[in-house]
Amino acid sequence: MGKKNSSSHVFVKFTCPNCLKQEIKRTAHEREIGAKYECKECRFTGPN
């Protein structure tokens, strides 16, 4: 599930749970602090 990009930041990527069309990427830090994300396709926001 976790991957590293070229700058060694751990992140996860998943499909929008609402529309299942857009891939969303979040860093481990964003997940830890509960930072909001928004799907560019359907404007769904999370985490709930």
N, CA, C and O of each residue as an XYZ file, in Angstrom:
192
protein
N       0.827     -1.182      0.000
C       0.000      0.000      0.000
C       0.872      1.247      0.000
O       0.669      2.121     -0.843
N       1.837      1.368      0.910
C       2.695      2.542      0.933
C       3.773      2.445     -0.122
O       4.313      1.364     -0.361
N       4.091      3.547     -0.751
C       5.136      3.596     -1.766
C       6.009      4.794     -1.470
O       5.626      5.666     -0.690
N       7.193      4.848     -2.090
C       8.074      5.993     -1.939
C       8.265      6.647     -3.287
O       8.473      5.970     -4.294
N       8.194      7.980     -3.303
C       8.492      8.679     -4.537
C       9.976      9.022     -4.565
O      10.714      8.625     -3.663
N      10.418      9.737     -5.564
C      11.841      9.994     -5.740
C      12.458     10.789     -4.603
O      13.670     10.713     -4.404
N      11.677     11.546     -3.854
C      12.239     12.308     -2.737
C      12.061     11.574     -1.404
O      12.171     12.186     -0.341
N      11.787     10.268     -1.455
C      11.697      9.386     -0.282
C      10.552      9.701      0.672
O      10.644      9.391      1.859
N       9.485     10.304      0.185
C       8.303     10.523      1.008
C       7.349      9.349      0.814
O       7.017      8.983     -0.313
N       6.916      8.768      1.921
C       5.990      7.651      1.843
C       4.597      8.207      1.548
O       4.151      9.173      2.166
N       3.922      7.571      0.585
C       2.579      8.006      0.238
C       1.725      6.812     -0.127
O       2.239      5.733     -0.424
N       0.428      7.008     -0.104
C      -0.516      5.996     -0.573
C      -1.303      6.607     -1.717
O      -1.498      7.820     -1.781
N      -1.746      5.758     -2.606
C      -2.628      6.215     -3.669
C      -3.813      5.273     -3.724
O      -3.681      4.061     -3.551
N      -4.965      5.855     -3.966
C      -6.201      5.078     -3.979
C      -7.198      5.765     -4.898
O      -7.059      6.947     -5.214
N      -8.190      5.023     -5.316
C      -9.246      5.565     -6.166
C     -10.281      6.257     -5.291
O     -10.581      5.797     -4.190
N     -10.819      7.355     -5.783
C     -11.845      8.094     -5.038
C     -12.940      7.119     -4.603
O     -13.471      6.379     -5.432
N     -13.283      7.111     -3.313
C     -14.316      6.193     -2.839
C     -15.724      6.551     -3.312
O     -16.648      5.749     -3.172
N     -15.890      7.741     -3.866
C     -17.218      8.170     -4.311
C     -17.449      7.848     -5.790
O     -18.415      7.165     -6.130
N     -16.573      8.332     -6.662
C     -16.803      8.166     -8.105
C     -15.996      7.023     -8.721
O     -16.306      6.572     -9.824
N     -14.981      6.560     -8.030
C     -14.113      5.466     -8.496
C     -13.393      5.791     -9.811
O     -13.003      4.880    -10.540
N     -13.214      7.083    -10.117
C     -12.573      7.479    -11.372
C     -11.216      8.129    -11.162
O     -10.311      7.925    -11.971
N     -11.051      8.901    -10.104
C      -9.846      9.698     -9.902
C      -8.903      9.023     -8.912
O      -9.339      8.526     -7.874
N      -7.609      9.007     -9.233
C      -6.613      8.506     -8.302
C      -6.211      9.642     -7.365
O      -5.957     10.764     -7.803
N      -6.159      9.337     -6.079
C      -5.795     10.319     -5.060
C      -4.532      9.834     -4.386
O      -4.416      8.658     -4.041
N      -3.573     10.748     -4.194
C      -2.322     10.428     -3.505
C      -2.248     11.252     -2.234
O      -2.578     12.438     -2.223
N      -1.804     10.597     -1.148
C      -1.642     11.284      0.129
C      -0.363     10.820      0.788
O      -0.037      9.633      0.772
N       0.364     11.764      1.370
C       1.586     11.406      2.088
C       1.219     10.839      3.451
O       0.103     11.026      3.936
N       2.164     10.151      4.056
C       1.946      9.613      5.396
C       1.642     10.743      6.367
O       0.793     10.590      7.245
N       2.317     11.869      6.225
C       2.080     13.008      7.111
C       0.662     13.543      6.946
O       0.000     13.843      7.940
N       0.187     13.665      5.714
C      -1.189     14.134      5.482
C      -2.201     13.205      6.142
O      -3.204     13.656      6.694
N      -1.929     11.915      6.080
C      -2.832     10.954      6.717
C      -2.778     11.083      8.235
O      -3.811     11.035      8.902
N      -1.583     11.246      8.777
C      -1.418     11.378     10.235
C      -2.192     12.566     10.792
O      -2.843     12.451     11.830
N      -2.126     13.701     10.110
C      -2.773     14.910     10.626
C      -4.229     15.045     10.178
O      -4.920     15.983     10.575
N      -4.690     14.114      9.357
C      -6.082     14.134      8.898
C      -6.372     15.248      7.906
O      -7.478     15.787      7.874
N      -5.376     15.592      7.097
C      -5.549     16.662      6.107
C      -6.641     16.287      5.109
O      -6.751     15.134      4.693
N      -7.434     17.264      4.739
C      -8.519     17.045      3.774
C      -7.956     16.825      2.370
O      -6.893     17.341      2.025
N      -8.677     16.061      1.579
C      -8.378     15.917      0.151
C      -9.670     16.110     -0.611
O     -10.757     15.952     -0.056
N      -9.551     16.450     -1.881
C     -10.729     16.630     -2.721
C     -10.491     15.928     -4.055
O      -9.434     16.083     -4.666
N     -11.472     15.163     -4.499
C     -11.415     14.507     -5.800
C     -11.618     15.558     -6.889
O     -12.573     16.333     -6.837
N     -10.738     15.583     -7.855
C     -10.849     16.553     -8.945
C     -11.988     16.212     -9.900
O     -12.464     17.073    -10.641
N     -12.416     14.971     -9.881
C     -13.479     14.517    -10.779
C     -14.881     14.858    -10.250
O     -15.696     15.442    -10.964
N     -15.151     14.485     -8.991
C     -16.511     14.641     -8.459
C     -16.609     15.597     -7.267
O     -17.703     15.845     -6.761
N     -15.482     16.129     -6.821
C     -15.405     17.087     -5.703
C     -15.707     16.457     -4.335
O     -15.971     17.173     -3.369
N     -15.668     15.131     -4.252
C     -15.807     14.461     -2.973
C     -14.635     14.888     -2.085
O     -13.504     14.994     -2.559
N     -14.906     15.134     -0.787
C     -13.842     15.483      0.135
C     -13.753     14.443      1.244
O     -14.756     13.836      1.620
N     -12.580     14.247      1.749
C     -12.347     13.308      2.829
C     -11.146     13.784      3.621
O     -10.556     14.784      3.213
N     -10.743     13.193      4.668
C     -11.485     12.102      5.306
C     -12.744     12.621      5.991
O     -12.833     13.785      6.380
N     -13.700     11.729      6.121
C     -14.992     12.132      6.706
C     -14.909     12.212      8.205
O     -15.899     12.535      8.862
